[in-house]
Amino acid sequence: NYLSELYQTNKELTEKENVIRNLAYYDSLTGAANRTLFYELAERYLGNAKRNNSLLCLMFIDIDKFKVINDTYGHEAGDNVLIKVADLLTEVTRTEDIVARYGGDEFLVLLPYMKSKKYESIVSRIFSNKNKKIIYNGAEINISLSIGISFYPNDGATIDQLITSADRAMYIAKNRQGEDNYYYTA
């Protein structure tokens, strides 16, 4: 009986540790990686890219007209859009890529082990995904994204420099006319 109690206590502790780990590393709303996990993995991938003299791509993604969605349909609809975007980004990226919610309606996607600067196929998969909408209380809400792109080593030597470069590029994309725009200064 003592052994079964010990086993049960250990099992409960392990489950609690997993819950704590999830809270520490994943966004509670979307299930995407949070900033903490993003930086931890990004630093590892950046070190690998430096050692192997390889490319690392960073995408800074912002949901267009997110404030309008919240103001028109409510914050629950906005939350559903955030969840949908996280799911969509996870669906169109490779298993080794990192999808993280950076804050608010901003996401980061880190693409390690790039052989060339051919990011267009992932951008195309994001934009052409047929699930880029949600139905909320009978209303169809279309989702449009602005994407800024940066690469190590050309656009920064640190993760923060890559984020800054991609953020700048995202604002250029956002200022273009129409929906679903991306920008890279190459």
Order of alpha helices (4+ residues) and beta strands (2+ residues): alpha-alpha-beta-alpha-alpha-beta-beta-alpha-beta-beta-beta-alpha-beta
